[in-house]
Amino acid sequence: MYKVMLLNDDYTPMDFVIIVVQNFFYKSREQATQIMLKVHREGMGVCGVYPRDVAATKVDQVLGFARHHQHPLQCVMEET
């Protein structure tokens, strides 16, 4: 299993991070806000834990979405 994490940067708007968490990780607005705050305050936040293929797909989807919207948001996966 792999955890999928978002990494903090100084440019991506907090609202965009919330949208990403809601749309790609199916979290409620409240859960997405908590994850966004963790990313903002601690430098990274775990969005979910998935099998390797699912985690890799989510990372690719988030990175593509962020690039499409011209944000430098980084999404990575790490084995648990």
C-alpha positions as CSV (number, residue, x, y, z in Angstrom):
1,M,0.0,0.0,0.0
2,Y,1.1,3.5,-0.8
3,K,0.1,6.8,0.8
4,V,-0.5,9.7,-1.5
5,M,0.6,13.1,-0.2
6,L,0.4,16.7,-1.3
7,L,3.4,18.9,-0.7
8,N,3.3,22.6,0.4
9,D,4.5,25.4,-1.9
10,D,4.3,29.1,-1.7
11,Y,2.2,29.6,-4.8
12,T,-0.8,27.2,-5.0
13,P,-3.9,28.8,-3.5
14,M,-5.4,27.0,-0.5
15,D,-8.8,26.9,-2.2
16,F,-7.3,25.0,-5.2
17,V,-5.8,22.4,-2.8
18,I,-9.2,21.9,-1.2
19,I,-10.7,21.4,-4.7
20,V,-8.0,18.8,-5.6
21,V,-8.6,16.9,-2.3
22,Q,-12.4,16.9,-2.8
23,N,-12.3,15.9,-6.5
24,F,-9.5,13.3,-6.6
25,F,-9.7,11.9,-3.1
26,Y,-13.5,12.2,-2.5
27,K,-13.2,13.9,0.8
28,S,-15.8,16.2,2.3
29,R,-15.2,20.0,2.3
30,E,-14.3,19.7,6.0
31,Q,-11.9,16.8,5.5
32,A,-10.3,18.6,2.5
33,T,-9.9,21.8,4.6
34,Q,-8.1,19.8,7.3
35,I,-5.8,18.2,4.9
36,M,-5.0,21.5,3.2
37,L,-4.2,23.0,6.6
38,K,-1.9,20.1,7.4
39,V,-0.1,20.7,4.1
40,H,0.1,24.4,4.8
41,R,1.4,24.1,8.4
42,E,3.5,20.9,8.3
43,G,4.7,20.9,4.7
44,M,2.7,17.8,3.6
45,G,-0.6,16.0,4.1
46,V,-1.7,12.5,3.4
47,C,-4.8,12.3,1.2
48,G,-5.3,8.6,1.2
49,V,-3.7,5.1,1.1
50,Y,-4.1,3.0,-2.0
51,P,-2.6,0.0,-3.8
52,R,0.4,1.0,-5.9
53,D,-1.4,1.3,-9.3
54,V,-4.2,3.4,-7.9
55,A,-1.8,5.7,-6.0
56,A,0.3,6.2,-9.1
57,T,-2.8,7.1,-11.1
58,K,-4.0,9.6,-8.5
59,V,-0.5,11.2,-8.5
60,D,-0.6,11.6,-12.3
61,Q,-4.1,12.9,-12.2
62,V,-3.4,15.6,-9.6
63,L,-0.1,16.7,-11.3
64,G,-1.9,16.9,-14.6
65,F,-4.8,18.9,-13.1
66,A,-2.4,21.3,-11.3
67,R,-0.3,21.8,-14.4
68,H,-3.4,22.4,-16.5
69,H,-4.4,25.2,-14.0
70,Q,-0.8,26.5,-13.9
71,H,-0.1,25.7,-10.3
72,P,3.1,24.1,-9.0
73,L,1.3,21.8,-6.6
74,Q,3.3,18.6,-6.0
75,C,1.8,15.2,-5.3
76,V,3.9,12.2,-4.4
77,M,3.4,8.6,-3.2
78,E,5.3,6.7,-0.5
79,E,5.2,3.1,0.5
80,T,3.5,2.6,3.9
